[in-house]
Amino acid sequence: MVECVADAKKERRDRAAALELVRGAKKVIVARGKKMVTFDMEKDAPDDDTLAAHILGPTGNLRAPAVRKGQTLYIGFSEEAYKQLLAT
């Protein structure tokens, strides 16, 4: 079930808002092309600059799509990540 839907073209999230969103998750999975990076935000959270380098697009806003399921935040598109998302 989708908890909240926002149109990324209308509701932009700049660096500060994107970092706040990410800091509220326990696990963050970032996909860029075929590469995926997973951050465990409870045990080994990266610094803001490292997070920003992964989650922000060229415009400086949160990359799309971004999906939260429970305490996990998926950013970017990866077929593998979304298969995992839909399977749980």
C-alpha positions as CSV (number, residue, x, y, z in Angstrom):
1,M,0.0,0.0,0.0
2,V,1.3,3.5,-0.9
3,E,1.3,5.8,2.2
4,C,1.9,9.1,0.4
5,V,2.3,10.2,-3.2
6,A,3.9,13.4,-4.3
7,D,4.6,14.7,-7.8
8,A,8.4,15.4,-7.9
9,K,7.8,18.1,-10.6
10,K,5.5,20.0,-8.2
11,E,7.1,19.2,-4.8
12,R,10.8,19.6,-5.1
13,R,13.0,18.6,-2.2
14,D,16.3,20.5,-2.0
15,R,19.4,19.3,-0.2
16,A,18.1,20.1,3.3
17,A,14.7,18.6,2.8
18,A,16.1,15.5,1.1
19,L,18.6,14.9,3.9
20,E,15.9,15.3,6.5
21,L,13.8,12.7,4.6
22,V,16.7,10.3,4.4
23,R,17.7,10.7,8.1
24,G,14.1,9.6,9.0
25,A,14.7,6.1,7.5
26,K,16.4,3.1,9.0
27,K,17.7,1.9,5.6
28,V,18.3,3.7,2.4
29,I,18.7,2.0,-1.0
30,V,20.0,4.2,-3.8
31,A,20.1,3.0,-7.4
32,R,21.9,4.7,-10.2
33,G,22.0,2.7,-13.4
34,K,23.0,-0.8,-12.5
35,K,24.8,0.2,-9.4
36,M,23.0,0.0,-6.0
37,V,24.2,1.4,-2.7
38,T,22.6,0.5,0.7
39,F,23.0,2.7,3.8
40,D,22.2,1.4,7.2
41,M,21.2,4.6,8.9
42,E,21.1,3.2,12.4
43,K,24.4,1.4,12.5
44,D,26.7,3.3,10.0
45,A,25.0,6.4,8.8
46,P,27.2,8.4,6.3
47,D,27.9,12.1,6.6
48,D,25.7,14.6,4.8
49,D,28.1,15.2,1.9
50,T,28.2,11.4,1.1
51,L,24.5,11.1,1.4
52,A,23.9,14.2,-0.8
53,A,26.2,12.9,-3.5
54,H,24.1,9.7,-3.8
55,I,20.5,11.1,-3.3
56,L,20.6,14.4,-5.2
57,G,20.3,14.8,-8.9
58,P,22.0,17.3,-11.2
59,T,19.4,20.0,-10.2
60,G,20.3,19.7,-6.5
61,N,17.0,18.1,-5.7
62,L,16.1,14.6,-4.5
63,R,16.4,12.1,-7.3
64,A,13.2,10.4,-8.5
65,P,11.6,8.1,-8.0
66,A,11.8,8.0,-4.3
67,V,9.6,5.4,-2.5
68,R,9.3,4.8,1.2
69,K,8.1,1.4,2.4
70,G,8.0,1.1,6.1
71,Q,11.4,2.2,7.4
72,T,13.2,1.7,4.1
73,L,13.6,4.5,1.5
74,Y,14.3,3.6,-2.1
75,I,15.8,6.4,-4.3
76,G,16.4,6.1,-8.0
77,F,15.3,3.3,-10.2
78,S,16.6,-0.3,-10.2
79,E,14.6,-3.2,-11.5
80,E,16.3,-5.4,-8.9
81,A,15.4,-3.0,-6.0
82,Y,11.8,-2.7,-7.1
83,K,11.4,-6.5,-7.4
84,Q,12.7,-6.7,-3.8
85,L,10.3,-3.9,-2.8
86,L,7.3,-5.6,-4.4
87,A,8.2,-9.0,-3.0
88,T,8.0,-7.9,0.6
